[in-house]
Amino acid sequence: MKSKKQITLLLCDTYLAMVKNSVGTKMFRNFYAHADGKRMDVMRNGDLSCAFFVSSVLSTLALGKATHGTVDSTVKDMKQSGWNPSKKLVSGSILVWEEKKRHAHIGFYIGNEKAISNSSKKGSPAIHHFTYGVKNGEPARKIEAIYWHQKLSSKK
């Protein structure tokens, strides 16, 4: 008789793989809703999809409760789901960048000064420098907050 193998989810490894494998996907490009009685794509064909991307990954792995269309609602859900502010930047950290052109931005830090977040130009997740590079000796986009979930620290 064969013995059963014990299988244990490696949450952090799965999470990081899901984030990295999302690069270039058009999956988060559209999110439809009724607004003022009209059907509309509130993500504007990927232009505003950063929160939808991040919250979708989190809710898929039970690290968040739902998908969201805004950075504010994503961060609120994260806090309620056990994500805590952190000063330490490690692979898997969630970054919230400063507001530019009336929009905050959110994405994932993947290590080696790289991040993955939705590119409004491409309409899909893309790899970029975690501060979008340097301009005049300063980060091109300031990081407002770093978040970490304790479940990603465990080996199980």
N, C-alpha and C positions, 0 to 999 in steps of 0.2 A: 504494500500500500504506500502511495506517495504521500510525503508529508507536505502540508501547506506551507507556502512561503509567506512570511510576514512582509507586507508592503506598507511603507510609511511615506506619506507625502513630504517632499522636500519643498516647503512653501517658498522660501526665499529663492531657491534655484528656479522654481516654476515661475514665480513672479518676474524675476529678471529676464528669463527666456521669453515670457509673454511680451514684456516691454520691448526688448530688442527685436523680436520677430514682427512687431507691429510696424516697423519702419517701412514707409511706402504704401501701406494699406489704405484703401479708400473707404474702409469700413466705418470710419467715424465722420465722414464728410457731410452726411445729411441727418437731420433730426427735425421731423415735421410736427407742427402744432397749429392750432387755430389761434390766431391773434387778431383782435378787432374784427372777428367774424370771417377772417380770411385764412385759408390754408397757406402756410408758408414754411420754408426751410429756415429755421432759426439759427442754423449753423452757417448759413449763406455759402453752401457748397464747399465747406471746409475752412472758410475764412475765420470762423469763431469756434473751432472744435476742440480747443485744448482741454476744457473741463469735461466735455463729453468723453474724450479719449481717456483721461486719467480716471474719472469716476467709473467708466466701463470696466477697466482693468481691475480696479479695486473691488467693485461689486461682484465680478466674476469669481474672484478668489475669497469672497466673504471678508474682505478688509475694508469694505464700505457697504452701506445699506442700499444705495440706488445709483442710477445714472443721473447726471446733472448737466445743465446747459450753461452754468455760470461758475466762475472760480469761487465766489462767496458761498454758494450753496454746496459746492464740493468740499471746501475747507470746513464748513459747519458739520457736514456728514462725517468727514475724517475725524474731527475732534470727538464726535459722539461714538465713533467706531474704534477708539483707542489710539489714534495717531497723536503724537505729542511733539511740541516744538523741540528742536534739537540745535545745538551749536556745532555738532559734529557732522561733517559731510561724508557719507559713505555710499557705496553702490546700493541703489534702491531707495535712497532718500527722495522725498518729494520736495520740489522747489517751487516757491511762489515768487515770481518776479514782480517788480514794480509796475505800476499802471503806466501805460503809454497809449496815447491816442484814445483815452477813456476806457482802456481795457487792461485788466491785470492779466497775468499769464501763469500757467501751471504746467509742470512736466516732471520728468524723472531724471535723477542724476544716475549715471551708469559708470562712473569712475574715470580716471585719467583726464580730468577736466572736461568731460563730455556729458551732454544731457540729450534726452529725447523728449521732444514736445511737438505739438502740432505746428506745422509750418503753414502760415496763412497763404504764402505764395504757392506752395505745392498742394495745399488742401489735404495734407496727410502728415502723419508723424515723420520726423526727420531728426537725424543726429546733428548736433551743433555744439560749439563751445558753451560751457555752462554759464558764462556771462555774456554770450553772444560776441565775444572778443573784447578788445580793449580799444577805447577811443580817448585820445588825449591823456593817456596814463591811467584812466579809470575804466572800470567795467562798463561795457556798452549798455548793459541792462542790470540794474542792481537787484540782488536777491533780497526779498523782503522777509522770507521765512523759509525754514528748513523743517521738514516733518519726518518722523520715524515711527514705525510700529514695532512694538516689542516682539510680536509674533515672528517677525522676520529675523530676529536674533537667535531664535532657538534652532537647534539642529533637526527638529522634527517638522 
